[in-house]
Amino acid sequence: MQHSEGGAKGGEAKAGEEAVYLRRRIDLLTATSLIIGTVVGSGIFIAPKGVLMNSGSVGLSLLVWALCGVLSTFGALCYAELGTSFKKSGGHYTYLLETLGPLPAFLRLWAEFILVRPAVASVVSLAFGRYVVEPFFAPCPAPPVLVKLVGILGVSFVVAVNCWSVSLASKTQITLTFIKMFALVLIIVPGIMALFRGQTDNFQNAFDSGSLTLNKLPLAFYSGLYAYGGWFYLNFVTEEVINPNRNIPLSIIFSMVTVTVCYVLVNVSYYTMMTAGELLVSEAVAVTFADRALHRIASVIPVLVAMSCLGALNGGFFVAPRMLFVGAREGHWPVVFSMIHIRRQTPLPAVLLLYPLVVLMLARGELFQLVNFASFSRWLFIALATLGMLIHRYRFPLHPRPFKVPVAIAVSFTVVCFFIVGLSLYSDPWNTGGSCIITLSGVPVYYLTVHRPRLPPRWRRAFNYCSKQLQILMEVAQQEIQTY
């Protein structure tokens, strides 16, 4: 009898090992690497130009960097509460679904797939391509076509890694995070040493605001917040985090304090070695800095920055498909997105089906337009998610919240986000208005396909046939074990 019970338990364990589902494999180190690795990407190497251009002075731009860090930390603390209150993966989508209902949640999915993820991945890929190609053509500008081709190669590599193995993607992320932190230290140390030696000329009249126009200030914050973007990515993979009640808040707090300090020091280093005018005309700020401060090893910096961009790209493709995966599992997105490769145990369809849109936007896009284009929708939904958290607190005061952020922080963050989003419509109506229209175009799609499906039977049969063929082609199946 004992033998048969042991055999049964062994059989169950084996069945569990072979079952199709996403395992809990993200520990504290991987979680911290995921946040730092996706936050520190291309942003700190391309956004200084956008922040300075729209803030108008060195002093004000440094203040914007510090405030963006504080604001992002406030947001990260709100998401630490959301991540420990709701155990599902999916990030913004899950929190909007639980607090404000299905329509805002669907619009977040729609914006992520059509707009946010392709635009963000394109920005990082273009930065990767630029830092790989630029040194070979210096001092001349690199051919834009070649930059885009190298960017597409970078995206292709990251997609392949994330389709192949969750474990390989995690190890890649940890390795690239250590490389990018080394890159930041390599920029910070010589700049701060020069500052202590008395090289302060570029900080004279730091707050000379002759070129400041208030309507451009939200765009300075957009560039800065873009560089800090990624603090919410761990919440996309809650179901894969080991001991989420402990590891989500710890990794978020440690990551954001580290990144904020590093970012401010990196910008101080930039301004120590370059004037504001030189920074504005530079197409690759870190390369210009390296030529001034790191004469013998200047050629190393573009390689390290390219690796940093690759890490951010890998982190984005690791987490963003999980939102589409959860949305499909809830019936708000095509069912094929909720499927997992039967041997690799990766959400292969969600990763793979994002790829064509990223390549398309990369081929057509321009860097700073893409930043503003993606930021409006992203920050609108973050503001709605934290507003939803406050409403949920009021409606369900007894709901278990293992980590609870002070209400003043949550309210401040939400108000500032709505203010920046609203003012950006005035500052850059073309790009932010386009982003708003694309986001709202999801409303009729929701009512036609999700709320009360009104697709003709012939269309539905064709859609189901395509889904089945894709499932067979990609060797995927739906999750067999509930992970939340």
N, C-alpha and C positions, 0 to 999 in steps of 0.2 A: 504493500500500500504506500509506504514511504517513498519507495523507489519510483512508483508511478506519479506521485505528487511532485517529486523532484524533477522527473522528466517533463511534466506538464509546465512547471515554472520555467524550466530551461527552454522549452518550446516557445512560451510566451515572450521570454527575453529575446530569443532569436527573431521571433516575429516582429518585436519592437525595433530591433536593430535594422531589419530589412524593410520596415514600413516606410512609406513616402511621407515625410514631414520635415520641417526645418528644425534642426537640433539647437539646444542651448549651448553655444560654444563661445560666447563673448564674455570674457572675464574683465576684471577692473583695468588691467593693462591694455587689453584690446579696445575696451570702451573709451578709455582716455585717448588712445592712439587714433581711434575713429573720429573723435571730436576734433582734437588738435590737427589731425591729418586732413580733415575736410575744411576746417576753418583756415588754417595756414596753407593756402594754395597759391593761386595766381594773384589773389587780391592785393596782398601787401607789396607786390612788385609792379602792379599796374594802376591801383587805385590812388596812390599818392598824387599822381598828376591830376586826376579828376577832383580830388578833395581840394588841392591848392587852387585849381582853375576856378572852382565855384565858391571857395571861401574868400579868396582875394588877398590873403596874407599868410606868412609863415606861422605867426603866433596863433591866429585863429584856426589854421589847419591842424596844428597840434592839439588845440582844444577840442576840435571836432573829433580827432582820433580818440582822445581820452573819453569824451562823452559817448561816442559810439561803443566803446568798450564797456562802459558802465551800463548803457542801455541794453546791450546784448547780454550782459551778465544778469540784469533784471529779467529779461526774457527767458534766459536759460533756467533761472530759478523757478519761474512760472511753469516752464515745461518739465522741470523736475517734479513739481507737484502733480501735473497732469499725467506724467509717465508712471508715477507710483499709485495714482488713483484709478487709472484705467489700464488694465493689464494687456490689452491688445496692441500689436504692432500697428503701423500706419500713420503715426505722427499726427499732423494737422487734420488729415481726413477723419481719423478715429475720434479726435476730440470734438470736431465740429458735428459729427454724427451723433455723439453722445450728449452734447450740450445744446446745440442749436437746430438739429434735425437733418434730414436727408438732402434737401436742396443745396444748402451751403457746402455740405460734404461732397456732393457730386461735382459742384462747380470747382472745388479744390482739385479733384481728380482730373477734371477736364483741363483746367489751367496747367496742371503739372505735366500732363502728357503733350498737350498742344503747344504750350508756351514756355513755362518756367524751366523744366528740365532741359529741353533742347537749347534754350538761350543760355542758361548757366553753363552747361557742358561745352557749348560753343565758345564762350568767353575763355574758359580755362584751356580749351584745346588751341585756340588762337594764341594765347600767351605761351603755351608749351611750344608751338610751332615757331613763334617769334624768337624765343630764347635758344632754341636749337639752331635755327638758321642764321640769326643776326651776326654771330661772331665770324662766320665765313665770308660775310659781305662788308663788314665794317671797314671804313666809316660810311660806306654807302648804305642806303636802306635796302632791306631784303625784299626780293620779289614777292608780292602778296600771294600769288598763286602757289609758290613753293611753301610759304608759311602755312597756307590752308591744307596743302597736301600732307605735310608733316603732322599737322593737327589731326587730320583724319586717321593717320597711322597710329597716333597716340590713343585716340578713341577706340580704334579697332582692337588694339592690344588689351585695353582695360575691359572691353566687352568680352573678349575671349577668356580672360582670367576669371571674370565673375560668372561666366557660363560654365566654366570647367570645374570650379571647386570653391565652396565657402571658406574652407580652411586655407587654401592658397591665397584667396583674396584678403583674408585677415592677416596672414603673414606678410603679404606684400604691403599692406597698409602700415603695419608696425615698422617694417624696414624703412619705408619711404618717409614716415613721420620722424624717425631719428635723423635721417638725411636732411630733412628740411629744417629741423631745429638747429643742426650744425650750420646750415646756410645762414640762419638768422644770427647766430652767435658770431659768425665770421663777418657779418655786416656791422653788428652792434659794437664789438670790441674796438676796432680801429677808430670808429667814429667817436666813441665816448673818450678814448685816450686822447684824440686830437682836441676834443672839447676841454679836457682837463689841462692840456698844454696851453690853453688860452686862445684857441682858434674859434673865436665867437663872432667874427665879422658878419656872417650871414644872419645872425640873430639881432642885429641892430635894427631898431624900428620894426620889431617883429609884428606889432599889431597895427601897422600902417594900413588902414582899411580903405584907401582911395579907390581900389578897384572892386570893393564889395558891393554887391547888389542883393538885397534881402530875398528877392524872388529866386535867386540861384542857390541860396543856402541849403534848401532841402535836397538839391542834387549833390551837394558836398556830402551831406549825411548819407545819401543813397550809395555814393562811392565808398564811403567809410564802412557803412553797414554791410555792403556787399563783401568787403574784405573780411568782416567778422562772420559772415553767413556760414552756417554749418553747425552752429551750437545746438540746433534742434534735431540733428540727424540721428542721434542715438535713439530718439523716441520712435523712429520708423521701424526699429528692430527690437522692440521691447520683449517680444516672445522668444528672442534668441539670446537675451542677456541672462547670465547666471546671477541669481539673487538680486533682482532689479531694484527692490526697495533700498538696498544699501549701495549698489554699484552705480545706479543712475545719478542720484544726487552727488555722490562723491566725485565721480568722473567729470560731471558738468562743472562743479565749483572749481576743482583743481585746474581743469582745462582753461576755463575762461579767465581766471586770474593770471595764469601763465601767459596766455595769448595777449591780453591787454597790455601787460608790462612790456612784453617783447615788441609789440607793434609801436608803442609810443617811443621806445628806445631806438627802434629801427628808423623811424622818421626823424628823430633828433640826429642820428648818424648821417642820414641823407643830407639834411640841411647843413650839417657841419662841413661836409665836403663839397656841396653844390649850392649855388645861388638858386633862388626861386625861378629865375628866368631859365637857367640851365636845366632844371628839373622839368619845366614845362615843355621844352623842345626835345627832351629825350624820349625816344620810342621804347627804350628798355632801361628803366631807371637803375636797376641793380647792376647792369653792365657798365653804365656810365660811372656809378659809384666805385665799382671794382677797378676801373681804369685809373681812378684818382687815388684810391686808398690801398689797393692790394696789387701793386705793380707786378710782382713776381708770380703771384697765383691768381691774377685777374681772370685767366681763362677757365678757372675752376667754377667761378660763380654762375655763368650761364648754364653749366651742366647741372649744378645743384638746384638752381631755380626751375629748370626743366623737370627735374625729378620731383620737386615740390608740387608743380602743376600736375604731374602724373598722379601723385598721391591724392590730391584733391579730386581729380577725375575718378580715380578708383573708389574713393569713399562715396562720392555721389552716386556712382553706378552700383555700389554695394547696397545703399539704403533706399534710394528713390523707387526702384522697382517694387520694394516691399509695400509701398503705399498703394500702388496699382494692384498688387497681389491681394491685399486685404480688401480693397474696394470690389474686386471681382468676387472674392469670397462672400461678400455681403450682398451680391447681386446688383451692384451699381456700375459694373464694368464688364466687358465681355469675359465669359467664363474661362477662356483659354489663359487669361492672365493669372488665374488663381492656381495654375498647375505647376508641378515640380517635376524635374527630370528624374526618372525612375532609378537611375544609378548614381548620378552626380549629386542629387539632393539639393539642387539650386533652382531658384525661380526663373528658369531659363526663358520662357516666353516673355515675361515682363521685362527682362534685361534686353533680350534680342529685338523686341518690337519697338523699343525706344530708339534704337540705333539709326534707322533711316531718317527720322525727323531731325536728329542731332546733326547728321552729315549734311542734310539739306540746309539747315539754318547756318551751319558753319560755312558752307560754300557761299552763302548770300550775305552774311551779316557783317557789321562793323562794330568794333569793340565797345565803345562807350554807349552807343545806341542800344546794344544788347543788354548792357547793365541796367539802364533805365527801363528798358522794355520788360525785363524779367522782374525787376524790383517792385514795381507797383503791385502786381498781383500777389507776389510772395508776401509782402508786408501787410497788404489788406487782409489776407487770410490769417496771418499770425495775430493781428489785432483782433480779428473776430474770434480766434481760438481762445485768447486770454479773456476777452469779454465773456465768452461762453463759460469759462472756468468760474468767473465771478458770479454769473447767473446761476450756475449749477451749485455753487456754495450756498447761495441764498435759498434755492429751492430744496436742496437735499443736504441740510446741515449735518445729518448723521452718517452720510456716506464716508467710509473709511478713507483717510488721507494720511498715509505714513509720513509724508513730508509736506509741510504746509508753509507757503511763502507768506510773509507779512502783507496784509491787504494794501498798505500804502504803496509797496513796490509794484504789486499787480495793477493797481489803478493808474499809477504814474506811467508805467510801461504802455498800457493800453491807450491812454490819452495821447501820449507822444507819437505812437504809431499811427493813430488815426489822423493826427495833425500833419505828420510828414506825408502821408498818403494823399490827403486832401490838397495840401499846398503844392505837391509835385504835379498835380493835374494842371495847375496854373503855370508852373515853371517850365514844364516840357510837355505841352498838351499833345504834340504829335505822337511821341513814343508811349507816354503813359496813357493817353486817350485810346490808342490802338490796343494796348494791353487790356484796358478796361472793356473795350468792345468785344475782344476775343473771349475774355472771361465770361461776359454776359451772354455770349452766343451759345453757351452751354445750357441756358434756361430752356429754350425750345427742345434741345436734344434730350434733356431730362424728362420733359413731359411726353415726348414721343416714344422714348425707349425704356424708361424706368418707372415713372409714376403710374401711368396707365398705358402700357405699350400699344401703339396704334400702327405698327408696321404691317403692311400687307402680308398675308400668309406666304406668298411667293418669295418675298424678301427674307422672311424669317427662315424659310427652308434653305435658301441660298447661304444665309449667314451661318446656320447650324452646320451645313455641309462644309463650309470653309473652316470652321472651328475644328470639326472632326479631322479633316485632312491635315491641319496644322498640328493637332495633337499626335497623330500618327507619325508625321514627318519629324517632329522634335522629340518623340519618345517621352511624353510627359503624361502625368496623371494628377488627379486632385489629392489634396492632403488627406491622409488616412487616420492621423491621430490629432486630436484637438490640443492646441498648445497654449490656450488662454483660459 
